[in-house]
């Protein structure tokens, strides 16, 4: 793929958000460039989609090559720059041997196992959208087994397990990442859902809970128990209605458990935003990325407003 000023933003900057791109800056008169090209092409094939190779003719695109050379303090070619997440992150100069190029790439590109796990997650999300939960669970279980550190795969796996009621399996999948809930809102949300499902198995009947709440509007234990039964049964808005009653009367009840559970339900209901197009590095090109957001959901927006009004 040849990079020019016309496709620089779309095929290099934005493309690197989805997949690392190695840009090979070369010139027709450069002997070392001709030696490096087949090495890079061989490695691209061997890495099977872990990165994309792009080329830029320094003579034909001096504005781009000049900007990158100045950024890295480089004055010679071949000069290779790795773009990742919409930004140049590292580079090397000269016709390096294949082993050294591989060593450079391995510091930045995903492993073959990580790529396989990501592919399983993508396939599972399509299967879930089609209603094929069993097949989706197989793919997600495989993704987690391949890459246990892939929290996106684990979150999707937990959601799928809880959706079909496999609570014990969800507990086994959640325990290895329980310590991460303070750092990952998605895993925290899955943890709250799991807790609700486990509690619902021994909860009082809806009639008993309704009677307890009728006897005392401040019986927050009963109201939270009722919210958990709704949550476990995936009656998300009904669960939030009960939780909101607690928040309005006592925001700090039980370490703000009602608010935290309410926020967890909103997280579970929210679709992830599509990956944003990143801005190009500062310099002469001045390319600005666009911000992508997930489509608005009127129900989620309504319940966010309700929580804000209760809190503030």
SEGUVO-252472 format. One record per residue (C-alpha): residue in three letters; x, y, z. Coordinates in steps of 0.5 Angstrom, whole numbers, plus 500, padded with zeros to 3 digits. Layout:
SEGUVO-252472
alaXYZ/...
end
This chain:
SEGUVO-252472
unk500500500/unk503507498/unk502513502/unk501520499/unk498526502/unk491524500/unk491518503/unk495519509/unk490520514/unk485515512/unk490509510/unk495511516/unk493515521/unk486512522/unk488505520/unk493504525/unk487505530/unk485498528/unk491495526/unk499497527/unk502500521/unk509500519/unk511505514/unk517504510/unk520511508/unk524509502/unk527512495/unk528509488/unk536511488/unk537508495/unk541501495/unk539499503/unk532501501/unk532495496/unk535490501/unk530492506/unk524491502/unk523484501/unk525483508/unk519487510/unk514484505/unk516477508/unk515479515/unk508482514/unk506475510/unk509471516/unk506475521/unk499474518/unk495480520/unk499482526/unk501489522/unk500492516/unk506494511/unk505501508/unk511505504/unk512512502/unk517515497/unk521520500/unk522524493/unk515524492/unk512526499/unk517530502/unk512534506/unk510527510/unk517524510/unk520531512/unk516531518/unk517524521/unk524525520/unk524531524/unk520528529/unk525522530/unk531526529/unk533522523/unk537524517/unk537518513/unk533512509/unk531507509/unk527509515/unk521505518/unk516508523/unk511504527/unk504507527/unk499505533/unk493508536/unk493513531/unk500516533/unk508514531/unk510510537/unk517508535/unk522507529/unk528504526/unk533506521/unk537502516/unk537495513/unk536491519/unk537484519/unk530480519/unk531478526/unk532485529/unk526487525/unk522482528/unk525484535/unk522491534/unk515489531/unk514484537/unk515490542/unk509493539/unk504489535/unk500484538/unk502476539/unk499471535/unk495469541/unk492476542/unk490476535/unk486469535/unk483471541/unk480478538/unk478474532/unk474470537/unk471476541/unk469479534/unk465472532/unk462471538/unk459478538/unk456477531/unk453470534/unk450474540/unk447479536/unk444473532/unk441470538/unk446464538/unk448464545/unk451457545/unk456458539/unk458465542/unk460462549/unk464457545/unk468462542/unk469467548/unk471461552/unk476459547/unk478467547/unk479467554/unk483461555/unk488463549/unk489470552/unk487470560/unk489477560/unk484480555/unk479483559/unk474485553/unk473477552/unk472476559/unk467481560/unk463479554/unk464472556/unk461474563/unk455477560/unk454471555/unk454466561/unk449471566/unk445472560/unk443465559/unk443463567/unk450460568/unk451463574/unk456458577/unk461458571/unk460466571/unk463466578/unk469461576/unk470466570/unk470472574/unk474470580/unk481471577/unk479478575/unk475480581/unk481485583/unk481489577/unk474492578/unk476498581/unk480499575/unk475497569/unk468499570/unk465493565/unk468488570/unk465492576/unk458492572/unk459484571/unk461483578/unk454487581/unk450483576/unk453476578/unk452478585/unk445479584/unk444473581/unk447469586/unk443473591/unk436472587/unk437464588/unk435465596/unk431472596/unk425472599/unk418472594/unk416478591/unk410479595/unk414478602/unk419484599/unk413488597/unk410487604/unk416489608/unk417495603/unk410497604/unk411497612/unk417501612/unk419505606/unk426506609/unk427498609/unk433499604/unk435492605/unk428489602/unk428494597/unk435492595/unk433485595/unk428486590/unk432490586/unk437484585/unk431480583/unk429484578/unk437485576/unk438478576/unk432477571/unk434482567/unk429487568/unk434492568/unk429498569/unk425495574/unk431494578/unk434501577/unk427504579/unk428500586/unk435503587/unk433510585/unk428510591/unk434508596/unk439513593/unk433519593/unk432517601/unk440515603/unk445516598/unk450513602/unk447507604/unk451501605/unk457504602/unk453507596/unk451500594/unk445502591/unk448508587/unk454503585/unk449498582/unk445503579/unk451505575/unk453498573/unk446496570/unk447503566/unk454500564/unk451493562/unk446496558/unk450501554/unk453499547/unk461501547/unk463507543/unk466505536/unk473506536/unk475514535/unk479516529/unk485519532/unk489525531/unk495526527/unk501528530/unk502535531/unk506538525/unk505541518/unk500536516/unk495539522/unk490533521/unk484532526/unk481526527/unk474525528/unk470523535/unk466517534/unk460516540/unk455510540/unk448512538/unk444515544/unk439510547/unk433514550/unk432509556/unk439510558/unk439517557/unk433518561/unk435513567/unk442517567/unk438524568/unk434521574/unk440519577/unk443526576/unk437529579/unk437524585/unk444525587/unk445533585/
end
